[in-house]
Amino acid sequence: AQSVTQLGSHVSVSEGALVLLRCNYSSSVPPYLFWYVQYPNQGLQLLLKYTTGATLVKGINGFEAEFKKSETSFHLTKPSAHMSDAAEYFCAVSDRNNFNKFYFGSGTKLNVKP
Amino acid sequence: DADVTQTPRNRITKTGKRIMLECSQTKGHDRMYWYRQDPGLGLRLIYYSFDVKDINKGEISDGYSVSRQAQAKFSLSLESAIPNQTALYFCATSDSGTTLVGDTQYFGPGTRLTVL
């Protein structure tokens, strides 16, 4: 089975600072990769995904992520944090060899300080 | 209107009671899923269904059962609720026709269940 590791359960940045949320997966076959965001009291919303092609993927709200096969990573970044980015972020992988079953990381809560 | 809806949104119940959580979708997707979310553990898959006649256990199915009444409806039941089933429950859908684009899952708003 796949596993997904998100380093840092809580990340705090100042408004305007770089956001970097880390995600590593374990698989010999590159899976499909996703980042979801969960705002308070809401469901999960897709931020971006990587399936094939260009390894730098742009998503909504100015976020982007880069797939690095050699590092088995899919870190999420945003150049300048906004107060509205405060939420919990989940990395997920979809196992191509197992009917595209999803595996989620444990989540990273992003706090943005004024 | 939301594409994936869940009822109820909040429920408080007592140990030993039977509870049903319902999920409906208007996306026309054939695949549906039930997850539970616990702080620090992310989302864990309870059951999934690839079509009306296909039901599969996820990683934490003990104590739960499901029913796929139609393509658009997928219900989760707790036959005899216990306190450690207190969690946030999410329903999700995906379209098998989009396998080549990673089978993106779309989530409902969640049901917060408290078992006393």
HADDOCK unambig.tbl for C-alpha pairs under 7 A between the chains (distance, minus, plus):
assign (segid A and resid 32 and name CA) (segid B and resid 102 and name CA) 5.60 0.50 0.50
assign (segid A and resid 42 and name CA) (segid B and resid 109 and name CA) 5.32 0.50 0.50
assign (segid A and resid 43 and name CA) (segid B and resid 107 and name CA) 6.02 0.50 0.50
assign (segid A and resid 43 and name CA) (segid B and resid 108 and name CA) 5.75 0.50 0.50
assign (segid A and resid 43 and name CA) (segid B and resid 109 and name CA) 4.15 0.50 0.50
assign (segid A and resid 43 and name CA) (segid B and resid 110 and name CA) 5.83 0.50 0.50
assign (segid A and resid 44 and name CA) (segid B and resid 107 and name CA) 5.76 0.50 0.50
assign (segid A and resid 51 and name CA) (segid B and resid 101 and name CA) 5.96 0.50 0.50
assign (segid A and resid 51 and name CA) (segid B and resid 102 and name CA) 5.92 0.50 0.50
assign (segid A and resid 94 and name CA) (segid B and resid 102 and name CA) 6.78 0.50 0.50
assign (segid A and resid 100 and name CA) (segid B and resid 103 and name CA) 6.60 0.50 0.50
assign (segid A and resid 104 and name CA) (segid B and resid 42 and name CA) 6.21 0.50 0.50
assign (segid A and resid 104 and name CA) (segid B and resid 43 and name CA) 5.93 0.50 0.50
assign (segid A and resid 105 and name CA) (segid B and resid 42 and name CA) 5.75 0.50 0.50
assign (segid A and resid 106 and name CA) (segid B and resid 40 and name CA) 5.52 0.50 0.50
assign (segid A and resid 106 and name CA) (segid B and resid 41 and name CA) 4.68 0.50 0.50
assign (segid A and resid 106 and name CA) (segid B and resid 42 and name CA) 3.79 0.50 0.50
assign (segid A and resid 107 and name CA) (segid B and resid 40 and name CA) 6.89 0.50 0.50
assign (segid A and resid 107 and name CA) (segid B and resid 42 and name CA) 5.58 0.50 0.50
